[in-house]
Amino acid sequence: MDRLGRIARGVVAGFALLSVVACADIYRDHGYAPSEYDLAQIAVGRDTRDTVAEAVGRPSTGGLLTDDAWYYVQSRYRRSGARAPQEIQRQVVSISFAPNGTVANVERFGLEQGRAVVLSRRVTDTNIRGVSALGQILGNLGNLRAEDLID
């Protein structure tokens, strides 16, 4: 009887441990956004597409209609138990280029309550360009379904 009791306690403890581990949050990162340190290496008005590619790498997304901006998108998702993954953080870095090929603007955006929020911006004297393309990218990223994110 004593042996059977130890086995029963071991099985109960195993199930308890398994249920605790199954409820732990799992975090997944998707995409890439350069750090502030990497972006500090880029000089507005001096660097070109080639030097930006060397400093921070090539982006996964460019301008939609023209190639006048590069966009780096990074998201973090949390999955809790059997629930669908939830996006908890998103960053978009936009590097715009002038017609002569030099960097015109470097901006970092976040996502708060479904709206793009400027986190940092280095702007030249010219008007900010490519914001409508960024709005399209952020709008489309919000339309992802949980089934699309599961590998």
C-alpha positions, 0 to 999 in steps of 0.5 A, spaced: 500 500 500 505 504 501 508 503 494 502 505 491 501 511 495 508 513 493 506 512 485 499 516 486 503 522 489 508 522 484 503 522 478 499 527 482 505 531 482 507 530 475 500 532 473 500 539 477 507 540 474 505 539 467 499 544 468 503 549 471 508 549 465 503 549 460 500 555 463 507 559 462 507 565 457 511 563 451 514 569 447 516 570 440 519 575 436 518 576 429 522 581 424 527 586 425 528 593 427 535 596 428 537 598 435 538 606 437 545 605 437 545 602 430 541 608 428 545 613 431 551 610 426 547 613 420 548 620 418 542 624 415 544 627 409 550 623 408 549 616 408 546 612 402 542 606 401 549 602 401 552 605 407 545 604 411 545 596 408 552 596 411 550 599 418 543 596 419 542 591 414 537 591 408 530 591 410 524 586 409 520 592 406 521 598 402 516 603 399 510 601 396 509 605 390 517 608 389 523 605 393 524 612 397 524 609 404 526 602 407 521 599 413 524 595 418 518 592 422 519 588 429 513 585 433 513 581 439 507 576 441 505 573 447 501 566 447 498 564 454 496 557 454 491 555 449 489 562 447 491 565 441 497 569 440 497 576 442 501 582 439 504 586 445 509 590 442 511 593 435 516 597 432 517 600 425 523 604 423 523 608 417 529 610 413 527 615 407 531 617 402 532 624 398 532 623 390 539 624 390 540 617 394 542 620 401 538 619 407 533 624 408 529 622 415 530 616 420 524 615 424 521 610 429 514 608 430 510 604 436 503 601 436 499 604 441 491 602 441 492 600 434 495 607 432 502 609 430 505 613 435 512 617 433 517 614 438 523 618 435 524 622 429 530 625 425 528 630 420 531 634 415 528 641 412 524 637 407 517 635 409 516 628 411 515 623 406 512 616 406 507 617 411 502 614 407 506 608 405 507 607 413 500 607 415 498 602 409 504 597 412 501 598 419 494 598 417 495 591 414 499 588 420 493 589 424 489 585 419 493 578 421 490 573 424 492 568 429 492 562 424 497 566 420 502 567 425 503 559 427 508 556 424 
